[in-house]
């Protein structure tokens, strides 16, 4: 309604469709720029879609978030009717070889890294969460110790946030690496004495299985300790999901991804989404095709 008074649901839906078609060239450019980035954060979340031909209403669909700030800040969303390897591969097709991809432990991301020649990083926030969930129910000496050690890693990060990459790497190797190496030895010792079916063994097993991906951040000051950038992007989806509950169709999912992408990137670049969208929609129809990148958020002055 902020774009022109009270709208009926059908009128609003038609408006979203028109906006989606109009800004698609910008979404294509955002994807190109994101895949050129040195560091990309990726994550995904479930969305419910009403029944489509050949699919039940209970079938899981997904919105994937990809975000980067190594270069112009970009927040890109994509909709897929599943979560398998083929869906993920398509989203990262064209990623720059040697780029860094940070994600959770979902095995598809390991395959992506291998297929596209990129470096896969694990997320310490995900590893920590396994122990935190146990600790919240029943604290144990193991969960207390692990949370304290990971807390030290985050304290170190807080002290070097915003520092040049080489400084971050230097501090991590001097102070974080000994903590990480000691924690790895301690995990091995504890794991041998635990029942393999216990939740604590599962938490340790997750960290150990992800270990090479988890420790790579130590040697590269460009990258973060966790995947919180992608998780922050998905909070917008979680908030919207509480309001609209479900998407009407696969096409609706794609339009939602378009709007989340454009408005999320605009906000990351410190601009007012409404002001930006009004400007773009007023000029894009007649804008020269070879100059559409002038309308990307970081190139627009309003």
KEKEDO-82272 format. One record per residue (C-alpha): y, x, z. Coordinates in steps of 0.02 Angstrom, whole numbers, plus 32768, in hexadecimal, padded with zeros to 4 digits. Each point is the difference from the previous one (the first is absolute). Layout:
REM KEKEDO-82272
+------+------+------+
!    v !    u !    w !
+------+------+------+
!    Y !    X !    Z !
...
+------+------+------+
This chain:
REM KEKEDO-82272
+------+------+------+
!    v !    u !    w !
+------+------+------+
! 8000 ! 8000 ! 8000 !
! 8075 ! 8094 ! 8015 !
! 7FFF ! 8013 ! 7F43 !
! 8045 ! 7F54 ! 7FD8 !
! 7FF1 ! 7F77 ! 8081 !
! 7F69 ! 7F98 ! 802C !
! 7F6F ! 8014 ! 7F89 !
! 7F65 ! 7F97 ! 7FEE !
! 7F5B ! 805B ! 800C !
! 7FDF ! 7FEF ! 7F45 !
! 80AF ! 803C ! 7FD4 !
! 7FEF ! 8094 ! 8075 !
! 7F56 ! 802D ! 7FB6 !
! 8049 ! 7FF9 ! 7F50 !
! 8091 ! 806F ! 8037 !
! 7F89 ! 8082 ! 8047 !
! 7F9F ! 8001 ! 7F5C !
! 809F ! 801D ! 7F9B !
! 8039 ! 808A ! 8075 !
! 7F55 ! 8052 ! 7FF8 !
! 8003 ! 8005 ! 7F41 !
! 80B4 ! 803F ! 7FFE !
! 7FE3 ! 8094 ! 8075 !
! 7F54 ! 8035 ! 7FBF !
! 804C ! 8094 ! 7FA0 !
! 8045 ! 803F ! 80A6 !
! 7F57 ! 7FED ! 8055 !
! 7FB0 ! 8065 ! 7F74 !
! 8081 ! 8089 ! 801A !
! 7FE4 ! 7FFF ! 80BD !
! 7F47 ! 801B ! 7FE3 !
! 8022 ! 8091 ! 7F89 !
! 8074 ! 8053 ! 807E !
! 7F89 ! 7FE5 ! 8091 !
! 7F6E ! 8050 ! 7FA3 !
! 806E ! 8099 ! 7FE0 !
! 801D ! 8019 ! 80BC !
! 7FBB ! 8093 ! 8062 !
! 7FC9 ! 7F93 ! 8093 !
! 7FC5 ! 7F4B ! 7FFC !
! 7FCC ! 7F92 ! 8092 !
! 7F84 ! 7F75 ! 7FD9 !
! 7FB7 ! 7F6C ! 805E !
! 7FC8 ! 7F4D ! 7FDF !
! 7FF3 ! 7F58 ! 8058 !
! 7FA6 ! 7F5C ! 7FE6 !
! 8059 ! 7F68 ! 7FB9 !
! 7FB5 ! 7F53 ! 7FE9 !
! 8008 ! 7FB2 ! 7F54 !
! 7FD6 ! 7F4D ! 7FD4 !
! 7F63 ! 7FE6 ! 7F9B !
! 8004 ! 804B ! 7F52 !
! 7F81 ! 7FE1 ! 7F77 !
! 7F60 ! 805A ! 8031 !
! 803D ! 802E ! 80AE !
! 7FF5 ! 7FA6 ! 80A6 !
! 8098 ! 7FE1 ! 806D !
! 7FB1 ! 8074 ! 8081 !
! 7FF5 ! 8094 ! 7F87 !
! 806D ! 8091 ! 803C !
! 8094 ! 8037 ! 7F9A !
! 8072 ! 8093 ! 8028 !
! 80B1 ! 803E ! 7FF9 !
! 8006 ! 80BE ! 7FF2 !
! 8097 ! 8063 ! 803B !
! 8030 ! 80A8 ! 7FB7 !
! 809A ! 8057 ! 8041 !
! 8056 ! 80A8 ! 7FF2 !
! 80A0 ! 8056 ! 8035 !
! 7FDD ! 80A6 ! 7FAA !
! 8089 ! 7FDB ! 7F84 !
! 8054 ! 7F56 ! 7FF4 !
! 7FB6 ! 7F8C ! 8085 !
! 7F87 ! 7F85 ! 7FB0 !
! 7F99 ! 7F73 ! 804B !
! 7F87 ! 7FB7 ! 7F80 !
! 7F86 ! 7F6F ! 8017 !
! 7F71 ! 7FC9 ! 7F91 !
! 7F90 ! 7F68 ! 8008 !
! 7F45 ! 8006 ! 7FDB !
! 7F78 ! 7F7C ! 8013 !
! 7F90 ! 8080 ! 8055 !
! 7FFE ! 80A7 ! 805A !
! 7F80 ! 8063 ! 7F9D !
! 800D ! 80A9 ! 7FAC !
! 8032 ! 7FB9 ! 7F56 !
! 8098 ! 7FAA ! 804B !
! 8038 ! 809B ! 805F !
! 7FE3 ! 8075 ! 7F6D !
! 8072 ! 7F97 ! 7F92 !
! 808D ! 8009 ! 807F !
! 7FFE ! 80BE ! 8005 !
! 7FDE ! 8020 ! 7F48 !
! 807D ! 8084 ! 7FC9 !
! 8021 ! 804B ! 80AD !
! 803A ! 80B3 ! 7FF5 !
! 7F71 ! 807E ! 8017 !
! 801B ! 8062 ! 80A0 !
! 8062 ! 7F73 ! 8052 !
! 7FDC ! 7FD0 ! 80B5 !
! 7FB7 ! 7F54 ! 8024 !
! 7FFD ! 7FC5 ! 80B5 !
! 7F97 ! 7F6B ! 8034 !
! 7F8A ! 7FBF ! 8084 !
! 7F46 ! 8026 ! 7FFB !
! 7FD1 ! 7F7F ! 7F7B !
! 7F83 ! 805F ! 7F94 !
! 804D ! 7FC7 ! 7F5C !
! 8093 ! 8076 ! 801F !
! 7F8B ! 8096 ! 8004 !
! 7FC2 ! 7FCD ! 7F55 !
! 80B3 ! 7FED ! 7FC2 !
! 802B ! 80AF ! 8039 !
! 7F68 ! 804B ! 7FAB !
! 8019 ! 7F9E ! 7F5E !
! 80B9 ! 8029 ! 7FEE !
! 8005 ! 80B1 ! 8047 !
! 806F ! 7FD7 ! 8094 !
! 7FFC ! 8038 ! 80B6 !
! 7FC6 ! 7F79 ! 8077 !
! 8049 ! 7FFB ! 80B0 !
! 7FC1 ! 7FA0 ! 8095 !
! 806C ! 7F9F ! 807A !
! 8008 ! 8033 ! 80B7 !
! 8042 ! 7F55 ! 8030 !
! 7F5F ! 7FB1 ! 7FC1 !
! 7F95 ! 807F ! 805B !
! 8064 ! 7FE3 ! 809F !
! 7FF2 ! 7F43 ! 7FF2 !
! 7F42 ! 8008 ! 800E !
! 8012 ! 804E ! 80AD !
! 8094 ! 7F97 ! 8033 !
! 7FA1 ! 7F5E ! 7FE0 !
! 7F75 ! 803C ! 8075 !
! 807D ! 803D ! 8080 !
! 805E ! 7F5A ! 8002 !
! 7F61 ! 7FA7 ! 8036 !
! 7FB3 ! 8083 ! 8073 !
! 8050 ! 80AD ! 8014 !
! 7F84 ! 8091 ! 8009 !
! 8015 ! 80BC ! 801A !
! 7FDC ! 8017 ! 7F46 !
! 8082 ! 7F84 ! 7FC2 !
! 8080 ! 803F ! 807E !
! 7FE9 ! 80B4 ! 7FC6 !
! 8003 ! 7FD9 ! 7F46 !
! 809C ! 7F94 ! 800C !
! 8058 ! 8089 ! 8063 !
! 7FD4 ! 8086 ! 7F7E !
! 8036 ! 7F95 ! 7F6D !
! 809D ! 7FD5 ! 8062 !
! 8027 ! 80BA ! 8008 !
! 7FF1 ! 800B ! 7F43 !
! 807E ! 7F73 ! 7FEF !
! 8076 ! 8052 ! 807E !
! 8000 ! 809B ! 7F93 !
! 8026 ! 7F96 ! 7F67 !
! 8092 ! 7FAC ! 8059 !
! 804D ! 80AC ! 801E !
! 7FFB ! 8034 ! 7F4A !
! 8026 ! 7F5B ! 7FAB !
! 8084 ! 801D ! 7F7A !
! 7FE6 ! 80BD ! 7FFF !
! 7FE2 ! 805F ! 7F5D !
! 7F49 ! 7FFE ! 7FC6 !
! 7FE5 ! 80BA ! 8023 !
! 803D ! 7FEB ! 80B3 !
! 7F8E ! 7F6B ! 801A !
! 7F6C ! 8063 ! 7FBE !
! 802A ! 8095 ! 8070 !
! 8009 ! 7F96 ! 809E !
! 7F62 ! 7FA1 ! 7FD6 !
! 7F9C ! 809F ! 7FE6 !
! 8041 ! 804B ! 80A1 !
! 7FF3 ! 7F6A ! 8074 !
! 7F9E ! 7F71 ! 7FAE !
! 7F72 ! 8062 ! 7FB3 !
! 7FBB ! 8042 ! 80A8 !
! 7FFF ! 7F4D ! 8044 !
! 7FA6 ! 7FBF ! 7F66 !
! 7F7F ! 808C ! 8002 !
! 7FDD ! 7FE6 ! 80BA !
! 7FEF ! 7F45 ! 7FE5 !
! 7F82 ! 801C ! 7F75 !
! 7F94 ! 806E ! 8071 !
! 800E ! 7F80 ! 808B !
! 7FCD ! 7F72 ! 7F8B !
! 7F63 ! 805F ! 7FD1 !
! 7FD3 ! 801B ! 80B6 !
! 801B ! 7F49 ! 802F !
! 7FAA ! 7FB7 ! 7F69 !
! 7F5A ! 8052 ! 8029 !
! 7FF9 ! 7FA8 ! 80A9 !
! 802F ! 7F50 ! 7FC8 !
! 7F96 ! 7F71 ! 7FC1 !
! 801A ! 7FF3 ! 7F44 !
! 8017 ! 7F43 ! 8015 !
! 808E ! 800D ! 807E !
! 80B1 ! 7FD6 ! 7FCC !
! 803A ! 80AA ! 803E !
! 7F83 ! 8058 ! 7F8F !
! 803E ! 7F95 ! 7F6F !
! 80B4 ! 8035 ! 8024 !
! 7FD0 ! 80B8 ! 8009 !
! 7F95 ! 7FEC ! 7F64 !
! 8093 ! 7FB7 ! 7F9F !
! 806E ! 8094 ! 802F !
! 7F79 ! 807F ! 7FD7 !
! 7FDA ! 7FB1 ! 7F59 !
! 80B9 ! 8006 ! 7FD5 !
! 801F ! 80AC ! 804A !
! 8027 ! 8064 ! 7F63 !
! 8079 ! 7F79 ! 7FC9 !
! 804D ! 7FF5 ! 80AE !
! 8027 ! 80BA ! 8012 !
! 804F ! 801C ! 7F55 !
! 80AB ! 7FCC ! 803F !
! 8008 ! 809E ! 806B !
! 8018 ! 8072 ! 7F6A !
! 807E ! 7F98 ! 7F9E !
! 80AA ! 7FDB ! 804A !
! 8029 ! 7F7F ! 7F79 !
! 7F87 ! 7F81 ! 8045 !
! 7FF3 ! 7F94 ! 809B !
! 7F7E ! 7FF7 ! 8088 !
! 7FD7 ! 7F4B ! 7FDA !
! 8007 ! 7F73 ! 7F82 !
! 8081 ! 7F98 ! 805C !
! 8070 ! 7FF9 ! 7F66 !
! 7F7E ! 7F94 ! 7FA7 !
! 7FDB ! 7F9B ! 809C !
! 80B9 ! 7FD8 ! 8014 !
! 8001 ! 7FC1 ! 7F4D !
! 7F70 ! 7F8A ! 8025 !
! 8056 ! 7FB5 ! 8098 !
! 806F ! 7FA1 ! 7F87 !
! 7F64 ! 7FB3 ! 7FB3 !
! 7FB9 ! 7FD5 ! 80AB !
! 80A2 ! 7FAA ! 8030 !
! 8005 ! 7F9D ! 7F5E !
! 7F4A ! 7FD0 ! 8010 !
! 8025 ! 7FA7 ! 80A4 !
! 807F ! 7F94 ! 7FA4 !
! 7FB0 ! 7FD9 ! 7F59 !
! 7F49 ! 800F ! 803A !
! 7FB7 ! 8017 ! 7F52 !
! 802B ! 8027 ! 7F4B !
! 7FE7 ! 7F77 ! 7F81 !
! 7FA8 ! 8067 ! 7F79 !
! 7FE0 ! 80AF ! 7FC0 !
! 80A0 ! 7FF0 ! 7F9B !
! 805B ! 7FD3 ! 80A1 !
! 7FBA ! 809C ! 8050 !
! 8044 ! 806A ! 7F73 !
! 80AC ! 7FB0 ! 800E !
! 7FFF ! 801C ! 80BC !
! 7FD9 ! 80B8 ! 7FE3 !
! 8091 ! 800C ! 7F85 !
! 807E ! 7FB7 ! 807B !
! 7FBE ! 8066 ! 8094 !
! 800D ! 809E ! 7F94 !
! 80B0 ! 7FE6 ! 7FC1 !
! 804F ! 7FC1 ! 80A2 !
! 7FA1 ! 807E ! 806C !
! 803B ! 8092 ! 7F95 !
! 80B2 ! 7FBE ! 8002 !
! 7FFF ! 7FFC ! 80BE !
! 7FB7 ! 80AF ! 800B !
! 8094 ! 803C ! 7F97 !
! 807A ! 7FB3 ! 807B !
! 803C ! 7F70 ! 7F93 !
! 8014 ! 7F46 ! 801E !
! 7F70 ! 7FAB ! 7FA4 !
! 8062 ! 7F63 ! 7FD4 !
! 8094 ! 8063 ! 7FBA !
! 7F8D ! 8070 ! 7F9B !
! 7F98 ! 7F72 ! 7FBB !
! 8099 ! 7F9C ! 7FCD !
! 8043 ! 8098 ! 7FA2 !
! 7F5D ! 8028 ! 7FA8 !
! 7FDF ! 7F4D ! 7FC9 !
! 80B1 ! 7FF3 ! 7FBB !
! 7FED ! 8095 ! 7F8B !
! 7F48 ! 8026 ! 7FDF !
! 7FE6 ! 7F83 ! 7F72 !
! 807B ! 805D ! 7F8F !
! 7FE4 ! 80AF ! 8046 !
! 7FCB ! 8087 ! 7F83 !
! 7F45 ! 8020 ! 8012 !
! 8017 ! 80BC ! 8000 !
! 807A ! 7FF5 ! 8092 !
! 7FA6 ! 7F8A ! 8076 !
! 7FE6 ! 808D ! 807C !
! 80BD ! 7FF3 ! 8021 !
! 7FD3 ! 7F62 ! 8060 !
! 7F86 ! 8053 ! 8078 !
! 8043 ! 7FEE ! 80B3 !
! 802E ! 80B7 ! 8018 !
! 8063 ! 8000 ! 7F5D !
! 8068 ! 7F64 ! 8024 !
! 80A7 ! 8003 ! 805B !
! 8038 ! 7F58 ! 8043 !
+------+------+------+
